[in-house]
Amino acid sequence: MTVYNAFLCVMVLIAIIVFISLYFVKASYGIFTNKKWGYAINNKLAWVLMESPVCICMILLWLFSDRRNELVPFVFLIIFEIHYIQRSFIFPFLIRGNSKMSIATMLMGIVFNIANAAMQGLWLFYLAPADKYTPEWLLKPQFIAGTLLFFTGWIINLRSDYRIRRLRAPGDTKHYLPHGGLFEYVTSANYFGELIEWLAFAILTWSLPALVFFIWTFANLVPRAHAIYNKYKVEFAEEMEGKHLKRIFPFIY
């Protein structure tokens, strides 16, 4: 447990470094694909290879756990996998255009996703006190509120991704300013939805590892949203003028 707690502390420290760094360096994928990051591959393939490890590792950690027959850990797994099965095996094949992702970016994503699977899976299926996640947990206020919030964020994320895809006709590779839904308030509504999801997961599991995951999500997505906002201000100056859009948090930032 001491080693595990040290692992969580290291992950938080790295997240802080990543958060600061990403305000100066743009990860090479999507609209920020950069040849300086080295060889890049098809975005669809890269997303599958990058996101599927966490999906698979969580299932394996659950399967080999003595708690695989317990209700609450299984519910946590299902909630977690609802996001990652979609992100790993559905989302990539819905992407329009011919964007690429650098192999370096993909490999960094794989490393984090495996580390995150270890963070979440080891706690939920091995290290949490045996009497913590009993069936009564499903009636606790934090589980109910967290679950409702999770699916709210999940729907925001899915709907926002859908709006982004609908901007392009098949074969179109141009970029457009998203609109409709929460895009009337922020330029990265999809990221806002994902942040809500993982904050909610921390609430519904009431666990430190899930909170560390939320911190990582924040550290990754908030600087990215800032970079997207600045790019849109240049590319779509006329459309942006007078809209009073924020980056990722409506009315705030």
Buried (B, 14 or more C-beta within 10 A) or exposed (E): EEEBEEBBEEBBEBBEEBBEEBEEBBBBBBEBBBEEBEEBEBBBEBBBBBBBBBBBBBBEBBEEBEBEEBEBBBBBBEBBBBBBBBBBBEBBEEBBBEBBBBBBBBEBBBEBBBBBBBBBBBBBBBEBEEEEBEEEBBEEEBBEEBBEBBBBBBEBBBBBBEBBBEBBEEEEEEBBBBEEBBBEBBBBBBBBBBBBBBBBBBBBBBBBBBBBBBBBBBBBBBBBBBBBBEBBBEEBEEBBEEBEBBBBBBEEE
